[in-house]
Every structure is written in structure tokens, then in C-alpha cells.
Amino acid sequence: MEYRILNRETVDMYLTYLKKAMSEEPDMMCLEALDEEGIRRRVDDPFFQKTVSLLAVERGQVLGRIEYHFYGCIQDGFRMAYVDWVYVLKEHRHKGVAQGLFREFERRCRENGIDQYFLLRAENPNADRFYGAFDNAESGSCPVLRKNVSPRSQTISQ
């Protein structure tokens, strides 16, 4: 397995993966419709350049993806990452794809001096088992405030 960044060269294989994911588990994709041209534009949009989509690729096909960004606190210099998406195609689950994505992501965190990362995890038996196996990690519930600031965000979060 190799790990590649979503960019202009990998966008077609990513779109193939996303179409398959949407056909298999549309309720998990947080999309009502696939906007291929929008995705192609966002790959080159400077606003999204600090967001990394790391693709797990085997034989030219994307099996899974983790999306994250790095950020920091000016006050204390703490360097963090936020994982905003993890998804592996159903047929490739329980084969080490997600573990490999996290290993590669954590390697990149160490390379960039990241102190800690966060994610909002799914709450189901598979997710509980997967995240429960992480070393030096804690899961819990914490209060989350989510406020929509644009009309677009209201349709996405519903």
C-alpha cells in the first residue's frame, strides 16, 4: 500500500473512490450529491491547501482516506492536528487500511512537531473497537459547540 496526497494528479482516483463510497453508504458521506467540478476546484483552491487528504492506494485504487489539518496556539506554542475525516471502503475494512492511514498520519505529525491530535469519532461498535486499540489515547465525551454561520452550513449539518 502507498500513501498519496489528494491533488490534481490523484483527483480522478479519489472521485472513483468517493462514488463507490456514496453508492455503498450514502448516509456516511455527509453529501447529498457529488460535486465533481467543485472538488476539482477545491484541490487547487488556496483556502484548502492547508487541509491534507491522505489516500491509501493499492494497484491504482483508493481504498481509504484520512483528512486533517495542522494548527497551533500562539499563546503556548502547542502544535495540534485535527482529523476531520476517516473512511475506508467497506470491502477493505479490517485489513489494516485505517491503521496504515493513521500510522502515516502520525509519522507526518512527528515530522511537523505536532504535540497532539483530535478527532470527533463515530460511536458504533466497530469505531469503539478501532479507537479503543490506540496506544496513549483517551476517548471520552466532551461538550461540543457547533454554530452554523452560513446558509450552506445549515444544509450540510442537517
C-alpha positions as CSV (number, residue, x, y, z in Angstrom):
1,M,0.0,0.0,0.0
2,E,1.2,3.5,-0.7
3,Y,0.0,6.8,0.6
4,R,-0.6,9.7,-1.7
5,I,-1.9,13.2,-1.2
6,L,-5.2,14.3,-2.9
7,N,-4.1,16.7,-5.6
8,R,-4.6,17.3,-9.3
9,E,-2.8,14.1,-10.2
10,T,-4.9,11.9,-7.9
11,V,-8.3,13.6,-8.1
12,D,-9.7,11.1,-10.6
13,M,-8.9,8.1,-8.5
14,Y,-10.3,9.9,-5.5
15,L,-13.5,10.6,-7.3
16,T,-13.9,7.0,-8.3
17,Y,-13.4,6.0,-4.6
18,L,-15.9,8.7,-3.5
19,K,-18.5,7.5,-6.0
20,K,-18.2,3.9,-4.7
21,A,-18.4,5.1,-1.1
22,M,-21.5,7.1,-1.8
23,S,-23.2,4.2,-3.6
24,E,-22.4,1.8,-0.7
25,E,-23.0,4.1,2.3
26,P,-24.6,7.4,1.3
27,D,-25.6,8.2,4.8
28,M,-22.0,8.2,5.9
29,M,-20.7,10.6,3.3
30,C,-22.3,13.9,4.5
31,L,-23.1,14.7,0.9
32,E,-26.4,14.9,-0.9
33,A,-24.8,14.9,-4.3
34,L,-21.3,14.5,-5.7
35,D,-19.9,17.8,-7.0
36,E,-17.0,16.6,-9.1
37,E,-16.2,20.1,-10.5
38,G,-16.4,21.6,-7.1
39,I,-13.9,19.0,-5.8
40,R,-11.6,19.6,-8.7
41,R,-11.7,23.4,-8.0
42,R,-11.1,22.9,-4.3
43,V,-8.0,20.8,-4.9
44,D,-6.4,23.9,-6.3
45,D,-8.1,26.5,-4.1
46,P,-5.6,28.2,-1.8
47,F,-8.1,28.1,1.1
48,F,-8.0,24.3,1.1
49,Q,-4.2,23.9,0.7
50,K,-3.6,23.5,4.5
51,T,-6.1,20.6,4.6
52,V,-4.5,17.3,3.6
53,S,-6.4,14.4,2.3
54,L,-4.1,11.4,2.6
55,L,-5.2,8.5,0.3
56,A,-4.4,4.8,0.9
57,V,-3.8,3.5,-2.6
58,E,-3.3,-0.1,-3.8
59,R,-3.0,-1.0,-7.5
60,G,-4.1,2.5,-8.6
61,Q,-7.3,2.4,-6.5
62,V,-8.1,4.5,-3.4
63,L,-9.1,2.2,-0.5
64,G,-9.4,4.8,2.2
65,R,-8.7,8.4,3.2
66,I,-7.9,10.4,6.2
67,E,-8.2,14.2,6.1
68,Y,-6.5,16.5,8.5
69,H,-5.0,19.9,9.1
70,F,-2.4,21.2,11.5
71,Y,-2.9,24.3,13.7
72,G,-1.4,25.8,16.8
73,C,-1.9,28.0,19.8
74,I,0.1,31.3,19.7
75,Q,-0.1,31.7,23.4
76,D,1.6,28.5,24.5
77,G,3.1,27.2,21.2
78,F,1.2,23.9,21.4
79,R,1.0,22.3,17.9
80,M,-2.0,20.2,17.1
81,A,-3.8,18.4,14.3
82,Y,-7.4,17.9,13.8
83,V,-8.6,14.8,11.9
84,D,-11.8,15.7,10.2
85,W,-12.5,12.6,8.1
86,V,-11.6,8.9,8.1
87,Y,-13.3,6.5,5.8
88,V,-12.3,3.1,4.3
89,L,-14.4,1.3,1.7
90,K,-16.4,-1.5,3.2
91,E,-14.6,-4.3,1.3
92,H,-11.3,-3.1,2.6
93,R,-12.2,-2.8,6.3
94,H,-10.5,-5.0,8.9
95,K,-7.4,-5.3,6.6
96,G,-5.2,-2.7,8.1
97,V,-6.1,0.2,5.8
98,A,-7.2,2.6,8.5
99,Q,-4.4,1.6,10.8
100,G,-1.9,2.3,8.0
101,L,-3.5,5.7,7.3
102,F,-3.2,6.6,11.0
103,R,0.5,5.4,11.1
104,E,1.3,7.5,8.1
105,F,-0.6,10.5,9.5
106,E,1.2,10.1,12.9
107,R,4.5,9.9,11.1
108,R,3.7,13.2,9.4
109,C,2.6,14.7,12.8
110,R,6.0,13.8,14.3
111,E,7.8,15.3,11.2
112,N,6.0,18.5,11.9
113,G,6.4,18.7,15.6
114,I,2.7,18.1,16.4
115,D,2.1,17.6,20.1
116,Q,-1.4,16.1,20.0
117,Y,-4.3,15.4,17.6
118,F,-8.0,15.4,18.0
119,L,-11.0,13.9,16.1
120,L,-14.7,13.5,16.6
121,R,-15.1,9.8,16.5
122,A,-18.0,7.8,15.3
123,E,-20.0,6.0,18.0
124,N,-20.6,2.4,17.0
125,P,-19.1,-0.9,18.0
126,N,-16.6,-1.0,15.1
127,A,-15.4,2.5,15.8
128,D,-15.2,1.8,19.6
129,R,-13.1,-1.3,18.9
130,F,-10.9,0.5,16.4
131,Y,-10.2,3.6,18.6
132,G,-10.0,1.6,21.8
133,A,-6.9,-0.1,20.4
134,F,-4.9,3.2,20.1
135,D,-1.9,3.5,22.4
136,N,-1.6,6.6,24.5
137,A,-5.1,7.9,23.6
138,E,-8.2,8.6,25.5
139,S,-11.8,8.7,24.4
140,G,-14.5,10.4,26.2
141,S,-17.3,12.7,25.7
142,C,-16.8,16.4,25.7
143,P,-19.2,19.2,25.1
144,V,-19.1,20.4,21.5
145,L,-20.5,23.7,20.3
146,R,-21.4,23.8,16.6
147,K,-22.7,27.0,15.2
148,N,-23.7,27.5,11.5
149,V,-22.5,30.8,10.2
150,S,-23.6,30.5,6.6
151,P,-26.8,29.2,4.9
152,R,-24.6,26.5,3.2
153,S,-23.6,25.1,6.6
154,Q,-27.2,24.7,7.6
155,T,-27.8,22.3,4.8
156,I,-24.6,20.3,5.4
157,S,-25.2,19.8,9.1
158,Q,-28.8,18.5,8.7
